[in-house]
Amino acid sequence: MSTPVKEYITENIKTAINAITVANGFNQDLTAVRSRRNDFSDITPKDKTVLVKQLDPDKPQEQAYSTIEWVQFYALMAIVLDDDDETASIDTRINQVEADIHKKIREDPKRNNNAIDTELLPTVQFSDDKGFTGISVNIAVRYRVKENDPYTKA
């Protein structure tokens, strides 16, 4: 079975997030997950879990001959739980998670040569009535495939 270029990019992002560890010089160990369900019911929220969510793509107006260029948007939703045992403020912890993700994502903007570039977009903090807090680090990945073949990069 063939793998679409978009899937290679998404897996590269997941692998990058999983490489955010204290041993690699970051502030914490993060764990990336991809949901098998649209409602995320298969995901149990845990501190320092990053849900890699693929959003709707966009297609620029200008296209090169015999290729299609896409902008694929992602929300990297990092869960940072309130915890009475933590000494740092929730804002400090969220800022560290955001900075670690930004740093790691920008290390390979071409997503292992499957993309043209990766752009950092504005982040959004979130919380709910169950005590779940965190930050959505939003990115846009620009990539190109052959016009009639989403499995082959162009």
Buried (B, 14 or more C-beta within 10 A) or exposed (E): EEEEBBBBBBBBBBEBBBBBBEEEEBBBBBBBBBBEEEEBEEBEBEBBBBBBBBEEEEEEEEEEEEBBBBBBBBBBBBBBBEEEEEEEEBEEBBBBBBEBBBEBBEEBBBBEEBBBEBBBEEBEEBEEEEEBBBBBBBBBBBBBBBBEBBBEBB
